[in-house]
Amino acid sequence: MRVLRNSLLSAYGGYAFRTLYLLLLIPLYARTLGPQAYGLVLAAMAVQNIVWVVQNWGFSFTGARNIARNPDLASRQREFTGQITGRLMLAPLALAVGAAAVLLSPLLQAHPLVAGLAVLCGVLSGFNLGWYFQGRLDFATPVLIEGAGCLLTLGLVLWGVRGPDDVAWVLVSLLVAGVMTQGVSFGIVLRELKLRLATLGEGLAMIRHAAPLFITGGAATLVTVMGTYALSALGTPQDVAHYGTAEKVIVSLLGLLNPVGQVLLSWFSHQISIASGPDAANVARRQFKAVAIVSAAGGVAMLLALTVMPPLLGLWLGPRYDAVGDTLRLLSPLLLIGAFNNAIALYVLVPRGQEKVLSQISVAMAIVGLLAIVGGAWVDGARGVVIARVATEIAVAIAYVVFLRQSRGGLLPRAARA
C-alpha cells in the first residue's frame, strides 16, 4: 500500500502543477488573443487530439498494463520494441486523418500553418513514453518531465504571444516543448533498453492487440473533441471559443481522475494477476469502492460547476466570455456521469481484460454521439452540442451498468458480486 500511496502522491503532485499551468495559460490565451483567435487555437487543439487518438492507438493502456503484469527486463524490451514499431507504422494514417480533419473545417483551412503545426503536435504526442513509467509504477519521472515541458511552453508563450496575429506561435511553443520532453524521456528509457524495431508482423500484431482499446479510448476522445471541431466547421470562431472554453474546464476537472486512473489501472492489473481465492474477491471489492469514491467526487464537482464556477469564470476570462458560464452549467452533469464511466472502464473492465466489451459499447455510443453532436451543432449551435454530449455520456453509463448486471456470474469473484 505504501507503493500505491507514493504513486498517487507523485501523480497528483504533477497534476497540481499542470492545473496551475492551465490556470495561467487559459486566461492568457483568452485575453491576449480574443474570442476569434482563441477559437482558432481551440479548433487546432481539437485536431491535435484527433490525430493523437490515431497515433496512440490505445497503446498507452496496453503498454502500462503489460509492463505492470510482466516487469522483467526482457518483457519490457519486447513491449517497448513492439510499441515503437506499431506507432511508426501508424504515423502515415495519423497524418492522413489530420489532413482530412483540416480540409473539412473552413476555419482551419483558412489557417494552414496553424493546422499543420497542430497535426505535427498530435503525431509527436502519440510517441509519449508515459505508459512505460506508469507500468513500472514510476510516476515521479514523467511528472518532472511534463512539468519541465509546461514551464518551457509557458515561457515561450509569454515571450512570443502578443495579440491575435500570434496564434501560430502557440502551436510552435507546444511543438518545441514536445520535442524537448520526448527527447528526455527516450534518453532515460534507453539507458536500460535498446532502440530497435520489430518485424512488420510483430508490429501488426501489436496494433491488432491494442485495437479494442483504441476503439474505446478513441471513441471517447472523439466524442469529447467533436463538439469543438463541429462548431469550427458549422459555427463561428466565437461559438468555438465559448463552448471550447467551457468544455476545457470540464475536461480539466475530469482530468483530476487521470493520475489516479493511471496508478490504479496498473495497480489493479498487477493485483488481479497475483490474487486468488479470498484475495481475488478483496481486489474486486476495492475496485468498486474506488468507483464509488470517484463518482462521489464527480457529484461534488458538478455542484460546484452549477453554482460557484460560472461567476468565477467571468472574472477569470474577462467580459467577452460571459456565455462560457452558462455553457458550463449545461455541461456540468458530465462531471458526475463522466467520473462514473471513467472509473468503471479503467478500474474494473480494463484490468479484467474486457477490452472487447468496452470497444463494442464505445463504438455503438460514439456513432450515435457523433451524429447527435454534428446534428446539434447544425440545428442549435453550442446548445445543441451540449445536449448531445450529455445524452451520449448517459447512454454510455447505462450500457456499462447493463453489462455488469448481466455478467456478474463470470466477470467477478463470487464474494464480490454483491
Buried (B, 14 or more C-beta within 10 A) or exposed (E): EEEBEBBBBBBBBBBEBBBEBBEEBBBBBBBBBBBBBBBBBBBBBBBBBBBBBBBBBBBBBBBBBBBBBBEEEEBBBBBBBBBBBBBBBBBEEBBEBBBEBBEBBEBBEEBEEBBBBBBBBBBBBBBBBBBBBBBBBBBBBBBBBBBBBBEBBBEBBBEEBEEBEBBBBBBBBBBBBBEBBBEBBBEBBEEEBEEEEBEEEBBBBBBEBBBBBBBBBBBBBBBBBBBBBBBBBBBBBBBBBBBBBBBBBBBBBBBBBBBBBBBBBBBBBBBBEEBEEEEBBBBBBBBBEBBEEBBEBBBEBBEBBBEEBBEEBBEBBBEBBEBBBBBBBBBBBBBBBBBBBBBBBBBBBBBBEBBBBBBBBBBBBBEBBBEBBBBBBBEEBBBBBBBBBBBBBBBBBEBBEEBBEEBEEEBBBEEBEE
